[in-house]
């Protein structure tokens, strides 16, 4: 579908696609930002940026990972702007809503472990396991090769395994030595 020829169709197409992905994009922004209001702002700005460049994406199958990339980039753009803030407050209520509703305690435990991972490990795990992306899609979102994405996912899993075995304050072995 060519979205450049008919602006009304482009708007309808954008609306249709974005409505389908907004919940998962919001959850991704919330995982990154750990604050509901900040995640909403990040998603809003990301969707504004996506609208401005909507006609540039020719491959419909790439839209999802393209949108995730924009959300991720907007999170880092926002983080650089908020870097001067003294402390980042976490919206605990919003985090609790992201937990696995099937087993709240298990979701909370997993979230607490994931929060202890550095972003370079958490991001690929969230993208692959929660967003259901393939290694290729994860690579596209992170802006790395498929091999690098696979390495990051492997190291993230190793760090996660270490964290699940170690006491709360310990730094996992995979985190100490990896420069992914």
N, C-alpha and C positions, 0 to 999 in steps of 0.2 A: 504494500500500500504506500503510495507516494503521499507524504504529508505536506509537501511544499506547494503543490498545485492548488489545493483547495483549503484555505485557512479554516473554514467552518469544520471541514472533515478533520483537519489537524487538531483542532480544539476538542472535538468529540473523541478522537482516537486517544489523545493525551489523557483526557478525563477517564476513559474506559480502562486504559492500561494502568494509570496511577491508582485508581480506585482498587484495582485488584492487588496491587503491591503495597499499598500504604500501610496496612497493619504490620506486615513483616519488616518493612523499612523502619517503621516507628520502633518496633522491638529491637532492631539492630542499633538504631540511634540511642535507645535507652540503655542497651548493654554498654555502649561506648561511653555515653555521658554520665550514666548513673544518676540522672536527675530528670524527672518527667518534664519540667518546664524547659530545661535546656534542650532535651531531646525533641520536643515540639518545635522549638525555634530552629534547631538544626534541620529537621525534616522540612519545615516550611521553606527555609532558604535553599535547601537542596532541590526541592521541587520547583522553585522559581528558576534556579539555574538550569534544571532539566528542561523546563518549558522553553527557555531562551535558545537551547541547542537541540530541541526535539527533532527538527528536520535533518540534522546532521547524521543521525543514526539510520543507516540503511538496512541493517540486518535486524529483523524483528526478534530473532532468537537471542540477540545480544542486549536487548533492552533491560532485562532484569539485572544482569551483572553491571551494566552501565549505571543504572539507578543506584545500586549498592555502592559503586565507586564514588558517585557524587555525594552520597550521604557520608561516606567515610572521609572524603576530602573536606567536606564542610565541617565535620567534627574537628578535624585537625586545624582547619582555618579558624574555627571558633575557639579552640583550645589555645592557639597562639594569641588571639585577642584577649582571652580571659586569663592569660598567664600571669598578669600582674595582680590578680585577685589573691588575697591572703590565704584563703582556704576555700576549697570546693565542698559545698554541702551536698550530702547525698539524700535524695528523696526516697526514704525507706519504704514509704507506702507504694510508690510507683514500682520499686524493685520487687516488692512482694507480689505485685500483680503479674509480673513476668514469669514467676515461678511456675513449674509444672503443676497444673491444677489437679492432675490425677493423683499426685502424692505430694502434698505441700512440703512435708518435712524433707523428702528426698530432693525436691527442687531447691529448697533453701540450702541444703548441704552442698549441692552442686554449685549453686551460685556463690556461696562463700569460698569454695575452693577455686572457682574460676576467677573470682575477684583478686585472689592472691597471685594469679599469673600476670606477668608483664603483658602489655597490649600486643606485642609482637607474637605472643603465643595464644592469647585469648581470641584475637580476631579470626585467625584461620579456623580455629575450632568452632566458633560460633557460626561462621559462614558455612562451613561444611555440615556440621551436625545439627544446628538449629535452623538454618535457612535452607538446608538440603542442597547446597551447591556442589557441583562436581569440582575436581581439582582444577580443571581448566577455567571454570568460572571464578573460583577463589583466586587463581593466578591473575585473572583479568581485573578483579576488584582491587587486589593488593598491588597491582602494577609490576608483577614479577613473572618470571618464566614458570611453566608448569612444574619443572623440576624443583625450582626454589620453593614453590607453594607446597609441593609434596614433602620437601625437607622440613619446612616450617610446621606442617601438620604433624609429621612424625615427631619432631622435637617437642611440639606442644603436647602430644599424647604422652610422651615420656615424662615431661614435667608434671602433667596432670597425675600420672601414676605415682610419681614420687611424692607429690603433695598429698595424695590420698593415704600414703603410708606414713608420712611424717607428722610431727606435732604442729600445731597451728603457726608458731612463729618461725619455723625452720624454712630456709631457702632450699628449694629442690635442686638436686645435682644437675639436672638438665638445664636449669636456669643459670646456674653459676658459670658453666663453661660455654654456653651457646651465644654466638653473636649473629643470629639469623637476621 
